[in-house]
Amino acid sequence: MNTIDKFRLPHFTFGPGVSKQAGERIKNFGCKKCLVVTDKGIEAAGLVGPILESIKGNGIETIVYDGALPNCPDYICMEVAEI
């Protein structure tokens, strides 16, 4: 599978190994802090770990919100906005 970049906001990158590039890509946007929104299942599957390692490895402060649900209800959006 080839890597695909979509350069519009929001920015999406798909492809093998892109989780290891997350920190560099986020740093290129000039970010110093990053909010990672996920759910407990994705986190338990170990899919968030490599992304967090990459982000933290580039000196970016991270906050993880792991309470996301499918078709997120308003109250979750408000929780994330407060963070």
Residue frames as qw, qx, qy, qz and C-alpha x, y, z in Angstrom:
[[0.000, 0.889, 0.458, 0.000, 0.00, 0.00, 0.00],
 [0.397, 0.419, -0.018, 0.816, 1.29, 3.44, -0.88],
 [0.197, -0.453, -0.449, 0.744, 1.26, 6.34, 1.56],
 [0.091, 0.678, 0.503, 0.528, -1.45, 8.88, 0.76],
 [0.200, -0.290, -0.333, 0.875, -1.37, 12.46, 2.01],
 [0.042, 0.779, 0.542, 0.314, -4.38, 14.77, 1.92],
 [0.374, -0.055, -0.199, 0.904, -3.14, 18.35, 2.40],
 [0.285, -0.579, -0.258, -0.719, -6.31, 20.04, 3.57],
 [0.139, -0.194, 0.677, -0.696, -7.50, 20.68, 7.05],
 [0.662, -0.604, 0.444, 0.016, -7.91, 18.34, 8.73],
 [0.318, 0.621, -0.695, -0.175, -4.73, 16.66, 7.51],
 [0.937, -0.108, 0.278, -0.183, -4.85, 12.88, 7.02],
 [0.237, 0.591, -0.755, -0.159, -1.98, 10.52, 6.27],
 [0.942, -0.048, 0.218, -0.252, -2.54, 6.83, 5.56],
 [0.713, 0.523, -0.466, 0.022, -0.06, 4.04, 4.91],
 [0.900, -0.196, -0.290, 0.262, 2.43, 1.63, 6.41],
 [0.643, -0.068, -0.241, 0.724, 4.71, 3.08, 9.05],
 [0.032, 0.678, 0.128, 0.723, 3.09, 6.51, 9.26],
 [0.628, -0.743, -0.228, -0.046, 2.55, 6.16, 13.02],
 [0.739, -0.289, -0.020, 0.609, 6.32, 6.43, 13.42],
 [0.329, 0.327, 0.207, 0.862, 6.24, 9.71, 11.45],
 [0.226, -0.817, -0.515, -0.130, 3.48, 11.30, 13.54],
 [0.470, -0.705, -0.129, 0.515, 5.78, 13.33, 15.78],
 [0.384, -0.139, 0.360, 0.839, 7.81, 14.75, 12.92],
 [0.047, 0.517, 0.610, 0.598, 4.69, 15.64, 10.95],
 [0.324, -0.838, -0.436, 0.048, 3.06, 17.29, 13.96],
 [0.488, -0.542, 0.034, 0.684, 6.26, 19.19, 14.73],
 [0.312, 0.153, 0.474, 0.809, 6.30, 20.47, 11.13],
 [0.119, -0.756, -0.529, -0.366, 2.94, 22.11, 11.84],
 [0.093, 0.522, -0.294, 0.795, 4.66, 24.06, 14.63],
 [0.713, -0.557, -0.256, -0.340, 2.75, 22.32, 17.42],
 [0.075, 0.494, -0.697, 0.515, 4.14, 22.15, 20.94],
 [0.447, -0.020, 0.734, -0.511, 1.19, 20.25, 22.45],
 [0.404, 0.039, -0.738, -0.538, -0.94, 17.47, 21.00],
 [0.637, -0.040, 0.493, -0.591, -4.29, 16.04, 22.07],
 [0.213, 0.117, -0.920, -0.306, -4.63, 12.40, 21.02],
 [0.671, 0.001, 0.262, -0.693, -8.28, 11.30, 20.94],
 [0.349, 0.164, -0.903, -0.190, -8.87, 7.55, 20.94],
 [0.794, -0.359, -0.072, -0.485, -10.92, 4.88, 22.64],
 [0.593, -0.525, 0.587, -0.167, -10.01, 2.23, 25.18],
 [0.930, 0.190, 0.315, 0.005, -10.13, -0.60, 22.60],
 [0.610, 0.737, -0.160, 0.243, -7.69, 1.05, 20.21],
 [0.143, -0.790, 0.517, -0.298, -5.41, 1.89, 23.11],
 [0.782, -0.308, 0.517, -0.161, -5.61, -1.68, 24.50],
 [0.902, 0.397, 0.146, 0.085, -4.74, -3.05, 21.05],
 [0.649, -0.391, 0.239, 0.608, -1.43, -1.17, 21.24],
 [0.495, 0.611, 0.384, 0.484, -2.12, 1.10, 18.30],
 [0.099, -0.984, -0.066, -0.135, -1.70, 4.35, 20.24],
 [0.729, -0.557, 0.165, 0.362, 1.70, 3.51, 21.76],
 [0.647, 0.121, 0.322, 0.681, 3.85, 3.97, 18.61],
 [0.134, 0.800, 0.285, 0.511, 2.11, 7.26, 17.85],
 [0.463, -0.886, -0.031, -0.021, 2.71, 8.58, 21.37],
 [0.763, -0.323, 0.219, 0.515, 6.37, 7.47, 21.25],
 [0.500, 0.417, 0.328, 0.684, 6.85, 9.37, 18.00],
 [0.090, -0.889, -0.213, -0.396, 5.12, 12.49, 19.27],
 [0.605, -0.786, 0.065, 0.111, 6.96, 12.54, 22.60],
 [0.788, -0.090, 0.252, 0.555, 10.25, 11.68, 20.84],
 [0.359, 0.550, 0.244, 0.714, 9.92, 14.96, 18.95],
 [0.224, -0.062, -0.389, 0.892, 9.58, 16.93, 22.18],
 [0.360, -0.350, -0.309, -0.808, 5.84, 17.51, 21.89],
 [0.273, -0.049, 0.705, -0.653, 3.73, 17.45, 25.05],
 [0.381, -0.170, -0.765, -0.491, 0.83, 15.02, 24.76],
 [0.483, -0.020, 0.540, -0.689, -2.52, 14.55, 26.42],
 [0.185, -0.067, -0.922, -0.335, -4.51, 11.38, 25.73],
 [0.593, 0.033, 0.283, -0.753, -8.30, 11.26, 25.82],
 [0.082, 0.104, -0.970, -0.205, -9.42, 7.62, 25.60],
 [0.330, 0.322, 0.715, -0.525, -13.16, 8.02, 26.07],
 [0.346, 0.273, -0.401, -0.803, -14.20, 8.41, 22.43],
 [0.565, 0.252, 0.751, -0.230, -17.27, 6.51, 21.23],
 [0.248, 0.271, 0.706, 0.606, -18.62, 5.81, 17.74],
 [0.086, -0.681, -0.444, -0.576, -20.75, 8.76, 16.58],
 [0.330, -0.077, -0.531, 0.777, -19.58, 10.71, 19.61],
 [0.179, -0.811, -0.556, -0.041, -22.40, 12.26, 21.60],
 [0.076, 0.875, -0.005, 0.478, -22.28, 15.95, 22.41],
 [0.617, -0.776, 0.125, -0.048, -21.11, 15.43, 25.99],
 [0.849, -0.137, 0.211, 0.465, -17.91, 13.73, 24.81],
 [0.454, 0.623, 0.150, 0.619, -17.21, 16.55, 22.37],
 [0.261, -0.898, 0.024, -0.355, -17.63, 18.98, 25.26],
 [0.815, -0.523, 0.149, 0.199, -15.27, 16.92, 27.49],
 [0.754, 0.167, 0.208, 0.601, -12.60, 16.98, 24.79],
 [0.191, 0.796, 0.126, 0.560, -13.12, 20.71, 24.18],
 [0.502, -0.854, 0.043, -0.127, -12.59, 21.40, 27.88],
 [0.848, -0.256, 0.160, 0.436, -9.25, 19.59, 27.81]]
